[in-house]
């Protein structure tokens, strides 16, 4: 038979056990309701590998310039001529284009001209002007180069460049180029090319009806010695 003291000790143990059980149940319920924390928080997951952002291809810079030799840079020079101010004179053999200013001076531009077999000479006039012109190769050019596109919209990748001035009823033009390294060479099919910066400058000076004189290859001049203002 239990003594009073023994009975009291057993009652206290039962009460303590019951409180422990109730606390365990409450803890498990709260754990189920909330996200479970890691058992060992100091063991961290390895960081995700770094992925650099995708590279974005830069658009071509339409204002980029190419360093031309000094003689081919746009400049005012002494130039004796009887032609009226505003006339364009193309010195094919020396790869220069002169825009006559008057008073014995002209604005001189370096140009690319026709390659062997494609040079020409004569007098024409500017019959049309266009900014960022479309390009439709003439049938004669397509016959020689059948891989050429039949039409190309104007823009930085167009062979006619930023501006074009059409000469009479011919297939020839004074135009810009997306290959400025060809300035000073005999490379075209007869057209006269300038850098995009130079052709934009010339375009701003020229009007429809401007007289254009193209000198023949045999008419070399002493323009390399022309003085620069």
C-alpha positions as CSV (number, residue, x, y, z in Angstrom):
1,X,0.0,0.0,0.0
2,X,1.4,3.4,-1.1
3,X,2.4,5.8,1.6
4,X,1.3,9.4,1.3
5,X,4.8,10.5,0.3
6,X,5.1,7.9,-2.5
7,X,1.7,8.9,-3.8
8,X,2.7,12.6,-4.0
9,X,5.9,11.7,-5.8
10,X,4.1,9.6,-8.4
11,X,1.5,12.4,-8.9
12,X,4.3,15.0,-9.6
13,X,5.9,12.7,-12.1
14,X,2.6,12.1,-13.9
15,X,2.0,15.8,-14.1
16,X,5.4,16.5,-15.5
17,X,5.1,13.8,-18.1
18,X,1.7,15.2,-19.2
19,X,3.1,18.7,-19.5
20,X,6.0,17.4,-21.6
21,X,3.6,15.5,-23.9
22,X,1.4,18.5,-24.4
23,X,4.4,20.7,-25.2
24,X,5.7,18.2,-27.8
25,X,2.3,18.0,-29.5
26,X,2.2,21.8,-29.6
27,X,5.7,22.0,-31.0
28,X,5.0,19.5,-33.7
29,X,1.8,21.4,-34.7
30,X,3.6,24.7,-35.0
31,X,6.4,23.0,-37.0
32,X,3.9,21.7,-39.5
33,X,2.4,25.1,-39.9
34,X,5.7,26.9,-40.5
35,X,8.6,26.1,-42.9
36,X,11.0,23.8,-41.2
37,X,14.4,25.4,-40.4
38,X,17.5,23.5,-41.4
39,X,18.8,21.3,-38.7
40,X,22.4,22.6,-39.1
41,X,22.0,26.2,-40.4
42,X,25.8,26.7,-40.6
43,X,26.0,24.2,-43.5
44,X,25.1,26.5,-46.4
45,X,24.1,25.4,-49.9
46,X,26.8,26.1,-52.5
47,X,26.2,29.3,-54.4
48,X,24.7,29.1,-57.9
49,X,27.2,29.5,-60.7
50,X,27.5,33.0,-62.1
51,X,26.1,33.4,-65.6
52,X,27.2,36.7,-67.3
53,X,24.4,38.5,-69.1
54,X,24.2,37.7,-72.9
55,X,26.4,39.9,-75.0
56,X,24.6,42.5,-77.1
57,X,26.2,43.2,-80.5
58,X,26.8,46.9,-80.9
59,X,25.2,48.6,-83.8
60,X,27.6,50.0,-86.4
61,X,28.6,53.5,-85.7
62,X,27.4,55.6,-88.7
63,X,29.5,58.5,-87.6
64,X,32.7,56.6,-87.3
65,X,35.6,58.1,-89.3
66,X,38.6,56.6,-91.1
67,X,41.9,58.4,-91.0
68,X,42.7,59.2,-94.7
69,X,46.1,60.2,-95.9
70,X,46.6,63.9,-95.7
71,X,46.3,64.5,-99.4
72,X,42.9,62.8,-99.5
73,X,41.3,64.7,-96.6
74,X,38.7,67.4,-97.4
75,X,40.5,70.8,-97.6
76,X,40.4,74.1,-99.3
77,X,43.2,74.4,-102.0
78,X,44.4,76.9,-104.6
79,X,42.8,75.9,-107.9
80,X,42.9,78.0,-111.1
81,X,40.0,77.4,-113.3
82,X,37.6,79.3,-115.6
83,X,34.7,77.3,-114.4
84,X,32.0,79.1,-112.4
85,X,31.8,78.7,-108.6
86,X,29.6,75.7,-107.8
87,X,31.0,73.6,-110.6
88,X,32.3,70.0,-109.8
89,X,35.5,68.9,-111.5
90,X,36.5,65.3,-111.1
91,X,40.2,64.7,-111.6
92,X,40.1,61.0,-112.3
93,X,43.9,60.2,-112.5
94,X,44.7,61.9,-109.2
95,X,41.5,60.7,-107.5
96,X,40.3,64.2,-106.5
97,X,37.0,65.9,-106.7
98,X,37.0,69.7,-106.7
99,X,34.1,71.9,-105.8
100,X,34.9,75.3,-107.2
101,X,34.6,78.1,-104.7
102,X,35.8,81.0,-106.8
103,X,38.7,83.5,-106.4
104,X,41.2,80.8,-107.3
105,X,40.1,78.3,-104.7
106,X,38.2,75.0,-104.5
107,X,37.2,72.5,-101.9
108,X,39.1,69.3,-102.6
109,X,37.9,65.8,-101.7
110,X,39.6,62.5,-102.0
111,X,37.6,60.0,-104.1
112,X,37.5,56.5,-105.4
113,X,37.1,56.2,-109.2
114,X,36.5,53.6,-111.9
115,X,38.9,50.7,-112.2
116,X,40.7,49.9,-115.4
117,X,38.2,49.7,-118.3
118,X,35.5,51.5,-116.4
119,X,36.8,55.1,-116.4
120,X,34.9,57.7,-118.5
121,X,35.0,61.4,-119.1
122,X,32.7,64.2,-120.3
123,X,30.3,66.8,-119.0
124,X,27.1,66.0,-117.1
125,X,24.8,67.6,-114.6
126,X,23.3,66.6,-111.3
127,X,19.7,65.5,-112.1
128,X,18.7,64.0,-108.7
129,X,19.8,63.9,-105.1
130,X,19.0,61.3,-102.5
131,X,19.8,60.7,-98.8
132,X,20.5,57.1,-97.9
133,X,19.6,56.0,-101.4
134,X,18.3,52.6,-102.4
135,X,20.6,50.7,-104.8
136,X,19.3,48.9,-107.9
137,X,22.4,47.6,-109.8
138,X,22.0,48.3,-113.6
139,X,21.6,45.3,-115.9
140,X,25.2,45.7,-117.2
141,X,26.5,45.3,-113.7
142,X,24.3,42.3,-113.0
143,X,25.5,40.7,-116.2
144,X,29.1,40.9,-115.0
145,X,28.2,40.0,-111.4
146,X,25.1,37.9,-111.3
147,X,25.4,37.3,-107.5
148,X,24.5,41.0,-106.8
149,X,21.1,41.7,-105.2
150,X,18.5,43.1,-107.6
151,X,17.6,45.8,-105.1
152,X,18.9,46.9,-101.7
153,X,17.2,49.4,-99.4
154,X,19.2,52.4,-98.3
155,X,21.2,52.3,-95.0
156,X,24.7,51.9,-93.5
157,X,25.3,48.6,-95.3
158,X,24.3,50.0,-98.8
159,X,27.2,50.5,-101.2
160,X,25.9,53.9,-102.1
161,X,26.4,55.2,-98.6
162,X,24.8,58.2,-97.0
163,X,24.1,60.4,-100.1
164,X,24.0,60.1,-103.9
165,X,23.9,62.6,-106.7
166,X,22.8,61.2,-110.0
167,X,24.6,62.3,-113.2
168,X,22.4,63.0,-116.2
169,X,20.8,60.0,-117.8
170,X,23.8,57.8,-117.1
171,X,24.2,54.9,-114.6
172,X,26.9,56.9,-112.8
173,X,26.6,58.7,-109.5
174,X,28.6,60.6,-107.0
175,X,27.9,58.8,-103.8
176,X,29.1,57.7,-100.3
177,X,30.6,54.4,-99.4
178,X,30.6,51.9,-96.6
179,X,34.2,51.0,-97.6
180,X,36.2,54.2,-96.9
181,X,39.5,52.4,-97.2
182,X,38.9,52.4,-101.0
183,X,39.2,56.2,-101.2
184,X,42.2,57.1,-103.4
185,X,41.9,53.9,-105.5
186,X,40.6,52.8,-108.9
187,X,38.0,50.3,-107.8
188,X,34.4,51.2,-109.0
189,X,32.4,50.4,-112.1
190,X,32.5,54.1,-113.0
191,X,30.8,55.8,-110.1
192,X,32.6,58.4,-108.0
193,X,32.7,57.6,-104.3
194,X,33.6,59.7,-101.2
195,X,33.5,58.9,-97.5
196,X,30.1,59.3,-96.0
197,X,31.3,62.4,-94.1
198,X,32.6,64.0,-97.3
199,X,29.7,63.1,-99.5
200,X,27.3,64.7,-96.9
201,X,29.4,67.9,-97.0
202,X,29.4,68.0,-100.8
203,X,25.6,67.1,-100.9
204,X,24.9,70.2,-98.7
205,X,26.7,72.4,-101.3
206,X,25.3,71.0,-104.5
207,X,22.0,71.7,-106.2
208,X,20.1,69.8,-108.9
209,X,21.5,71.2,-112.2
210,X,25.1,71.5,-110.9
211,X,27.6,71.1,-113.8
212,X,30.0,68.1,-113.4
213,X,33.1,67.8,-115.5
214,X,34.9,64.5,-115.5
215,X,38.5,64.7,-116.7
216,X,40.0,61.8,-118.8
217,X,42.8,59.6,-117.5
218,X,45.3,61.2,-119.9
219,X,44.8,64.7,-118.4
220,X,47.1,64.6,-115.4
221,X,47.5,67.8,-113.4
222,X,50.0,69.1,-110.9
223,X,47.4,69.1,-108.1
224,X,49.6,67.3,-105.7
225,X,51.4,70.5,-105.2
226,X,48.3,72.6,-104.6
227,X,48.6,74.7,-101.5
228,X,46.3,74.3,-98.6
229,X,44.7,77.3,-97.0
